[in-house]
Amino acid sequence: NEHGVSISYMIVGRWSLSSGSDISNAFAYENRSISFKEQTQYPQSGNYAGWFNLTQHSGKIVRVSNCKMKLCFCQNSAGAWNIDGTGVNEFGTYNITGTLSENMRDIE
């Protein structure tokens, strides 16, 4: 309804260190800072928190928390969405760039 009910946006999938890599890991990020009244577009730009799995050289998989990540989605001329972002985790500060497909299912 329109009485300040929170909306949660989830981004889930798999990532790899490079295109064509044989190793990929799961990730999940969530934006809970949007209320029904504030929701203007999808995908939603804003603050996200979540985690990603990382396969170490030994083969062990560890989960890394990302609590401070800001993503901006801007629609491009092809109808897809450019993704620009920044974040901080236990490894330090990082930048995120990519593209979300027009069908909003595939991220590169």
C-alpha positions in Angstrom: 0.0 0.0 0.0 1.0 3.7 0.0 1.6 4.1 3.7 5.3 3.9 3.9 5.6 0.2 3.4 9.2 -0.8 2.7 10.2 -2.3 -0.6 13.3 -4.5 -0.9 15.3 -4.8 -4.1 17.5 -7.9 -4.4 20.3 -8.5 -6.8 21.5 -12.1 -6.8 23.7 -14.0 -9.2 27.3 -15.3 -9.8 30.5 -13.3 -10.4 34.0 -14.1 -11.5 37.3 -12.3 -11.5 37.4 -12.2 -15.3 35.2 -12.9 -18.2 35.5 -16.5 -19.3 36.9 -17.7 -16.0 36.2 -21.3 -15.0 35.5 -20.2 -11.4 32.4 -18.2 -10.4 30.9 -17.5 -7.0 27.5 -16.5 -5.7 26.6 -13.0 -4.5 23.5 -11.3 -3.1 22.8 -7.6 -2.4 19.7 -5.9 -1.1 18.4 -2.3 -1.0 15.9 -1.8 1.9 16.0 1.9 2.0 13.1 2.6 -0.3 9.5 3.1 0.7 6.5 2.5 -1.6 6.1 6.3 -1.9 9.7 6.9 -2.9 9.9 4.1 -5.5 10.3 5.8 -8.9 12.1 3.4 -11.2 13.4 -0.1 -11.4 16.3 -0.9 -11.1 16.6 1.2 -8.0 19.8 3.3 -7.4 20.9 3.6 -3.8 22.6 1.9 -0.9 23.0 -1.8 -1.0 24.3 -4.3 1.5 25.0 -8.0 1.1 27.8 -10.5 0.5 29.8 -12.4 -2.1 31.5 -15.8 -1.9 35.2 -15.9 -2.8 37.1 -19.1 -3.8 40.6 -19.0 -2.2 43.6 -20.6 -3.9 43.1 -23.7 -1.6 39.6 -24.2 -3.0 38.0 -23.1 0.2 35.0 -20.8 -0.2 34.7 -17.8 2.2 31.8 -15.3 2.5 32.8 -11.6 2.4 30.3 -9.0 3.7 29.7 -5.8 1.8 27.7 -3.5 4.1 28.5 -0.1 2.4 27.8 -0.2 -1.3 26.2 2.5 -3.4 24.9 1.6 -6.9 23.7 3.9 -9.6 21.6 2.5 -12.5 21.3 4.8 -15.6 19.4 3.7 -18.7 21.6 3.8 -21.9 20.6 4.4 -25.5 20.4 0.6 -26.2 17.7 0.2 -23.5 20.0 -1.5 -21.1 21.2 -0.1 -17.8 24.8 1.1 -17.0 25.9 0.3 -13.5 28.4 2.5 -11.6 29.1 2.1 -7.9 31.5 2.2 -5.0 31.8 0.2 -1.9 33.9 -0.8 1.1 34.6 -4.3 2.5 37.4 -6.0 4.4 39.7 -5.7 1.4 39.3 -2.0 1.1 37.4 0.5 -1.2 36.4 -0.7 -4.7 34.5 0.5 -7.8 31.9 -1.4 -9.7 31.1 -0.9 -13.3 28.8 -3.0 -15.5 25.7 -3.3 -17.6 22.3 -4.7 -16.7 20.5 -6.1 -19.8 17.3 -4.6 -21.0 15.4 -7.6 -19.7 17.0 -6.9 -16.3 18.2 -10.5 -15.9 21.8 -10.4 -17.0 24.7 -8.4 -15.6 28.1 -8.0 -17.2 
